[in-house]
Amino acid sequence: MNYVIHAPTRLKVAITLPASKSISNRALILHALSPHPQEIRNLSDCDDTEVMLRALRPGTTDIDVGAAGTAMRFLTAYLAGKAGTWTLTGTERMKKRPVQILADALLSLGAKITFPEKEGFPPLRIEGRPLPGGEVTLDGGVSSQYISALLMVAPGMKNGLRLHLTGEVVSRPYLRLTAELMKRFGVRVEESGRTWTVAPQSYTAVPFAVEADWSAASYWYEMAALAGQAEITLAGLSRDSLQGDAAIVPLFERLGVETHFLPDGVALKGTGLSSCNRLELDLTDMPDMAQTLAATCAARGIPFRFSGLQSLKIKETDRLAALCTELRKFGCRLTEQEGRILAWNGERCTAEEAPVIHTYEDHRMAMALAPLALVCREGIRVNRPGVVSKSYPHFWDDLRGAGFSVTVEPAETNKG
């Protein structure tokens, strides 16, 4: 089905954001690795976290993670070191997302993993057992989740782990997030240049509360930038957040959004002004913000060049290609370069009226493009809007609460 979306003339709303999916899924793994688990408060209610909760229930052996890439990577490492036999699979798209690099690293550390269908891709058959551990070298330019997965299970390895990274390391803030959470659960992680070391040790579980999701906040920053005048309060965010995507604050200041930190959240004010005529960014540390920033700049008529996006080609979809296709519907001719750069020099093409946005089974495509209703008088249509449940299940309800008209297109006129 499609949702038909029309924007309000003014935005003034208070939003309770979902809990961080990234923190929730890491906390669940650390919780499972702890001998005496404690309560985790404010867990995310998104699909990816529900998948993790189901997979970690006692007695579960055949695990379908659906489209949850984080769960696939984290569970591969977790189950490799846990006595038992498991099958780990997912959607058809998941079966096309490589996991060979992580599997090879685990095999070198003593794991037993085979591929029943296609070598290097899900499904996986894992025969878990205590891992001796040791030293391994990994390409840091593919996915930080591979690295996080290895770090979290490293304390339980007989010889610990010494992990050397090669190439350009993507999403480094997510590695720091993993290491910081491990420290809060009583494990020491040492980082020296490109080498991460974890000695054999035990987790000590502590009561833990998950903070709100800065990635989800980014879509409200986008709306504040596009609405001209906006007043948006976002609960649960803090200045000293563990999340790398909190770095959007100064970026959106350049795009006309002021941030005021409150005791329990932030207040956004859209000024309608912008301090940049062109935006050039290396998004190696925050690739998940590429869709939000590209949509914002395109709608504001700000040419851009974003590099460090090589990991986007193996996400829920090829996000670089998807952005080029969808933003063309709004009259912007983007280019992809070298498989890692997304750019727009301001070149225009004919825009569609009331465009139908395809979501590619990708939650971030839906949420990053939905705010473009603010610059389309005829509104927009979003195909398969339910994909937002992967990280922000109540996104459409929050849009309605902010004054957007979000309706289901009748079947006889559905174009998606």
VMD Tcl script that draws the C-alpha trace (Angstrom):
set ca {
  {0.00 0.00 0.00}
  {0.94 3.68 -0.18}
  {0.63 6.41 2.39}
  {-0.35 9.79 1.00}
  {1.36 12.55 2.98}
  {0.58 16.26 3.10}
  {2.50 18.60 5.37}
  {1.16 21.22 7.78}
  {1.87 24.90 7.24}
  {3.66 25.15 10.59}
  {5.46 22.71 12.85}
  {5.14 22.97 16.63}
  {5.26 19.64 18.43}
  {6.79 17.65 21.31}
  {8.01 14.15 20.37}
  {9.02 11.17 22.49}
  {11.68 9.44 20.42}
  {12.20 5.67 20.35}
  {15.04 4.18 22.35}
  {18.32 3.65 20.53}
  {18.33 0.45 18.50}
  {22.14 0.43 18.41}
  {22.45 0.63 22.19}
  {19.57 -1.80 22.82}
  {21.03 -4.57 20.68}
  {24.50 -4.22 22.16}
  {23.10 -4.17 25.69}
  {21.15 -7.38 25.00}
  {24.29 -9.20 23.87}
  {26.27 -7.96 26.89}
  {23.34 -8.90 29.11}
  {23.35 -12.45 27.62}
  {27.11 -12.74 28.17}
  {26.84 -11.69 31.82}
  {26.65 -14.43 34.48}
  {24.06 -12.55 36.57}
  {21.94 -10.37 34.23}
  {20.32 -7.20 35.52}
  {17.35 -5.21 34.26}
  {17.64 -3.27 30.99}
  {15.20 -0.35 31.00}
  {13.73 1.47 28.01}
  {14.64 -1.16 25.42}
  {13.77 -0.23 21.85}
  {10.44 -1.65 20.65}
  {11.60 -1.85 17.02}
  {11.73 -4.96 14.84}
  {15.50 -5.36 15.10}
  {15.42 -5.48 18.89}
  {12.41 -7.82 18.92}
  {14.43 -10.16 16.66}
  {17.31 -10.09 19.13}
  {15.05 -10.79 22.09}
  {13.50 -13.80 20.35}
  {16.87 -15.17 19.27}
  {18.28 -15.01 22.79}
  {15.42 -16.96 24.37}
  {16.51 -20.36 25.76}
  {15.83 -23.25 23.41}
  {15.90 -21.23 20.19}
  {17.97 -23.02 17.52}
  {16.53 -21.96 14.14}
  {16.77 -18.18 13.99}
  {15.34 -15.95 11.27}
  {16.55 -12.38 11.77}
  {14.45 -11.01 8.91}
  {16.07 -7.80 7.65}
  {18.04 -7.13 10.87}
  {21.67 -6.85 9.79}
  {22.84 -5.92 13.28}
  {21.25 -9.08 14.70}
  {22.85 -11.21 11.96}
  {26.36 -9.94 12.73}
  {26.08 -9.86 16.53}
  {24.41 -13.27 16.78}
  {26.96 -14.89 14.46}
  {29.73 -14.01 16.90}
  {27.68 -14.67 20.04}
  {26.48 -18.12 18.96}
  {29.93 -19.14 17.69}
  {31.18 -19.12 21.29}
  {28.10 -20.70 22.90}
  {27.72 -24.47 23.14}
  {25.04 -25.74 20.74}
  {24.07 -25.83 17.07}
  {22.14 -23.08 15.30}
  {20.91 -22.08 11.88}
  {20.91 -18.34 11.24}
  {19.01 -16.94 8.24}
  {17.00 -13.90 7.07}
  {15.11 -12.27 4.22}
  {16.07 -12.68 0.55}
  {17.90 -9.34 0.77}
  {19.72 -10.55 3.90}
  {20.87 -13.61 1.96}
  {22.61 -11.21 -0.42}
  {24.43 -9.30 2.32}
  {27.94 -10.75 2.79}
  {29.11 -12.10 6.12}
  {32.26 -13.88 4.91}
  {34.70 -11.40 6.49}
  {33.19 -11.90 9.95}
  {32.93 -15.67 9.49}
  {36.57 -15.92 8.40}
  {37.69 -13.93 11.44}
  {35.70 -16.20 13.75}
  {37.01 -19.33 12.01}
  {40.58 -18.13 12.60}
  {39.70 -17.72 16.28}
  {38.44 -21.31 16.56}
  {34.78 -21.16 15.47}
  {32.98 -23.70 13.30}
  {30.71 -22.02 10.74}
  {29.45 -23.37 7.40}
  {27.18 -21.99 4.66}
  {24.37 -24.38 3.63}
  {23.48 -22.41 0.49}
  {25.95 -19.82 -0.86}
  {29.49 -19.53 0.48}
  {29.96 -16.32 2.44}
  {26.27 -15.44 2.69}
  {23.38 -16.38 5.00}
  {22.06 -18.80 5.96}
  {24.79 -19.95 8.34}
  {25.12 -23.16 10.32}
  {26.97 -22.49 13.55}
  {28.34 -25.21 15.83}
  {29.08 -23.19 18.92}
  {31.91 -23.99 21.32}
  {34.37 -22.17 23.58}
  {36.71 -20.12 21.38}
  {40.46 -20.05 21.98}
  {40.71 -16.54 20.49}
  {44.02 -14.93 19.63}
  {45.07 -12.46 16.97}
  {43.17 -11.50 13.82}
  {43.32 -8.83 11.11}
  {40.12 -7.37 9.68}
  {39.24 -4.87 6.95}
  {37.74 -1.94 8.82}
  {36.19 -0.42 5.72}
  {33.30 -2.84 5.24}
  {31.15 -2.80 8.39}
  {31.82 -1.66 11.93}
  {29.28 -4.25 13.09}
  {31.76 -7.03 12.28}
  {34.26 -5.40 14.61}
  {31.72 -4.73 17.37}
  {30.54 -8.33 17.18}
  {34.07 -9.63 17.74}
  {34.86 -7.18 20.53}
  {31.76 -8.06 22.56}
  {32.47 -11.81 22.60}
  {36.24 -11.38 23.07}
  {36.27 -11.44 26.91}
  {35.01 -15.04 26.88}
  {37.83 -16.27 24.60}
  {40.50 -18.32 26.35}
  {43.31 -16.13 25.02}
  {41.30 -12.96 24.58}
  {41.48 -11.00 21.32}
  {43.99 -8.76 19.61}
  {42.23 -7.20 16.62}
  {44.16 -5.30 13.93}
  {42.19 -3.13 11.51}
  {43.26 -2.33 7.96}
  {41.99 0.19 5.44}
  {39.71 3.13 6.21}
  {37.69 2.34 9.33}
  {34.01 3.21 8.85}
  {31.58 4.23 11.61}
  {34.31 4.50 14.23}
  {31.89 6.13 16.75}
  {29.96 2.85 16.79}
  {33.16 1.06 17.87}
  {33.64 3.59 20.65}
  {29.98 3.03 21.62}
  {30.60 -0.72 21.82}
  {33.77 -0.27 23.89}
  {32.09 2.19 26.27}
  {29.14 -0.15 26.86}
  {31.54 -3.04 27.49}
  {33.30 -0.89 30.09}
  {29.98 -0.14 31.78}
  {29.45 -3.89 32.00}
  {32.82 -4.32 33.70}
  {35.14 -5.20 30.80}
  {38.30 -3.31 29.90}
  {38.92 -2.60 26.20}
  {42.22 -1.13 25.01}
  {42.54 0.85 21.78}
  {45.94 1.72 20.39}
  {45.94 3.14 16.88}
  {44.36 0.52 14.67}
  {44.62 -2.26 17.23}
  {41.95 -3.21 19.76}
  {42.85 -5.57 22.60}
  {40.50 -7.38 24.98}
  {42.03 -9.66 27.63}
  {40.14 -12.70 29.01}
  {37.76 -11.40 31.69}
  {34.15 -11.57 32.87}
  {31.26 -9.19 32.43}
  {29.59 -7.75 35.51}
  {26.01 -6.87 34.67}
  {24.58 -3.61 35.96}
  {21.08 -2.10 35.79}
  {21.05 -0.17 32.53}
  {18.76 2.35 30.81}
  {18.83 2.88 27.04}
  {18.89 6.48 25.84}
  {16.75 7.91 23.03}
  {17.84 7.46 19.42}
  {19.79 10.29 17.77}
  {19.34 8.61 14.37}
  {15.57 8.95 14.78}
  {16.07 12.55 15.86}
  {17.71 13.34 12.53}
  {14.39 13.15 10.66}
  {12.96 15.85 12.93}
  {16.04 17.96 12.34}
  {15.36 17.55 8.62}
  {11.75 18.67 9.12}
  {12.89 21.69 11.11}
  {15.26 22.62 8.28}
  {12.56 22.28 5.61}
  {9.58 23.81 7.43}
  {11.05 27.30 7.48}
  {9.63 28.00 10.91}
  {9.48 25.11 13.35}
  {9.52 24.48 17.08}
  {10.17 20.83 17.92}
  {10.97 19.32 21.31}
  {12.61 15.88 21.34}
  {12.63 14.03 24.66}
  {15.37 11.73 25.90}
  {18.41 13.19 24.14}
  {21.49 14.46 25.97}
  {24.56 16.52 25.17}
  {26.90 13.76 26.39}
  {25.30 10.96 24.36}
  {27.26 7.82 23.52}
  {25.87 7.87 19.97}
  {27.96 9.13 17.08}
  {24.92 10.48 15.24}
  {24.66 13.23 17.88}
  {27.17 14.97 15.61}
  {24.23 16.13 13.49}
  {23.79 19.10 15.85}
  {26.49 21.35 14.31}
  {25.72 20.06 10.80}
  {22.10 21.10 10.98}
  {23.05 24.43 12.53}
  {24.60 25.17 9.13}
  {21.29 24.14 7.54}
  {19.20 26.53 9.64}
  {18.32 24.53 12.77}
  {19.17 25.79 16.24}
  {19.53 23.22 19.06}
  {18.87 24.11 22.70}
  {19.65 21.38 25.25}
  {17.06 20.90 27.99}
  {17.29 18.85 31.22}
  {15.70 15.85 29.41}
  {15.91 16.47 25.70}
  {16.44 19.16 23.09}
  {14.40 21.97 21.61}
  {14.84 22.60 17.89}
  {14.09 25.87 16.18}
  {13.98 26.09 12.42}
  {15.06 29.53 11.26}
  {14.61 29.09 7.53}
  {18.17 30.38 7.09}
  {21.30 28.55 6.01}
  {24.94 29.46 6.44}
  {26.25 27.34 3.57}
  {25.87 27.44 -0.21}
  {27.47 24.01 -0.59}
  {28.01 21.14 1.87}
  {31.06 18.88 1.62}
  {31.33 16.20 4.29}
  {33.24 13.01 5.00}
  {30.54 10.79 6.50}
  {32.82 7.84 7.25}
  {31.91 8.13 10.94}
  {28.16 8.59 10.39}
  {27.06 6.97 7.09}
  {23.48 6.47 8.31}
  {23.00 10.23 8.09}
  {23.65 10.31 4.33}
  {19.99 9.86 3.38}
  {18.77 12.53 5.80}
  {21.40 15.06 4.74}
  {21.05 14.36 1.01}
  {17.27 14.82 1.15}
  {17.61 18.02 3.20}
  {20.20 19.58 0.89}
  {18.30 18.60 -2.26}
  {15.09 20.13 -0.91}
  {16.92 23.31 0.16}
  {18.76 23.60 -3.18}
  {22.19 23.20 -1.55}
  {24.73 21.30 -3.71}
  {26.71 18.70 -1.79}
  {29.44 16.08 -1.91}
  {29.39 13.32 0.71}
  {32.26 10.83 0.86}
  {32.99 7.82 3.08}
  {29.77 6.04 2.08}
  {31.15 2.69 0.88}
  {29.23 0.77 3.55}
  {25.88 2.00 2.17}
  {25.99 -0.43 -0.74}
  {25.52 -3.44 1.56}
  {22.77 -2.02 3.77}
  {19.07 -2.92 3.56}
  {19.39 -1.76 -0.06}
  {22.09 -0.10 -2.13}
  {21.39 3.28 -0.57}
  {23.55 5.25 -2.99}
  {21.65 3.97 -6.03}
  {18.30 4.35 -4.24}
  {18.96 7.99 -3.35}
  {19.93 8.80 -6.95}
  {16.68 7.22 -8.16}
  {14.31 8.75 -5.62}
  {15.69 12.30 -5.45}
  {15.49 12.46 -9.24}
  {11.72 12.40 -8.73}
  {12.12 15.74 -6.93}
  {14.10 17.23 -9.81}
  {17.64 16.61 -8.53}
  {20.13 14.68 -10.66}
  {22.59 13.11 -8.18}
  {25.70 11.14 -9.08}
  {27.44 8.21 -7.41}
  {31.22 8.11 -7.65}
  {33.65 5.28 -6.92}
  {31.04 3.42 -4.89}
  {31.69 5.70 -1.92}
  {30.71 9.25 -2.89}
  {27.28 10.82 -3.38}
  {27.20 14.24 -5.00}
  {24.86 16.85 -6.41}
  {26.19 19.84 -8.33}
  {22.81 21.54 -8.52}
  {21.82 19.99 -11.87}
  {18.05 19.86 -12.26}
  {15.67 17.61 -14.15}
  {11.88 17.52 -14.43}
  {10.29 16.86 -11.05}
  {7.26 14.61 -10.66}
  {3.98 15.86 -9.23}
  {3.01 14.05 -6.02}
  {5.87 11.55 -6.49}
  {5.63 7.95 -5.32}
  {8.61 7.21 -3.08}
  {9.83 3.63 -3.07}
  {11.32 2.42 0.20}
  {13.34 -0.61 -0.96}
  {12.56 -2.47 2.29}
  {14.74 0.19 3.93}
  {13.43 2.10 6.95}
  {15.81 5.02 6.45}
  {14.68 5.60 2.87}
  {11.09 5.99 4.12}
  {11.89 8.30 7.02}
  {14.47 10.46 5.23}
  {12.20 11.12 2.24}
  {8.85 11.53 4.02}
  {9.73 15.07 5.22}
  {9.96 16.16 1.57}
  {6.17 16.53 1.74}
  {7.05 19.90 3.29}
  {8.31 21.12 -0.11}
  {5.71 19.37 -2.31}
  {2.42 21.24 -2.45}
  {0.68 18.21 -3.98}
  {2.05 15.96 -1.25}
  {3.96 12.72 -1.74}
  {3.19 9.01 -1.66}
  {5.34 6.52 0.26}
  {5.27 2.92 -0.90}
  {5.34 0.16 1.74}
  {5.51 2.55 4.68}
  {5.54 -0.26 7.25}
  {9.33 -0.59 6.88}
  {9.76 2.06 9.60}
  {9.03 -0.64 12.20}
  {12.67 -1.71 11.83}
  {13.83 1.20 14.00}
  {10.98 3.71 14.63}
  {7.62 1.88 14.80}
  {5.53 4.94 15.69}
  {7.07 7.29 13.11}
  {3.84 7.78 11.14}
  {1.83 8.32 14.32}
  {4.33 10.99 15.36}
  {3.97 12.67 11.96}
  {0.20 12.77 12.42}
  {0.70 14.24 15.89}
  {2.85 16.96 14.29}
  {-0.01 17.92 11.97}
  {0.85 15.92 8.85}
  {-1.99 14.27 6.96}
  {-1.02 10.60 6.59}
  {-3.69 8.54 4.84}
  {-3.89 5.19 3.06}
  {-4.32 5.49 -0.69}
  {-7.36 3.52 -1.93}
  {-6.45 0.27 -3.65}
  {-7.99 1.27 -6.99}
  {-5.69 4.32 -7.26}
  {-2.61 2.80 -5.64}
  {0.40 3.40 -7.88}
  {3.00 1.57 -5.78}
}
mol new
graphics top color blue
foreach p $ca { graphics top sphere $p radius 0.5 }
foreach p [lrange $ca 0 end-1] q [lrange $ca 1 end] { graphics top cylinder $p $q radius 0.2 }
display resetview
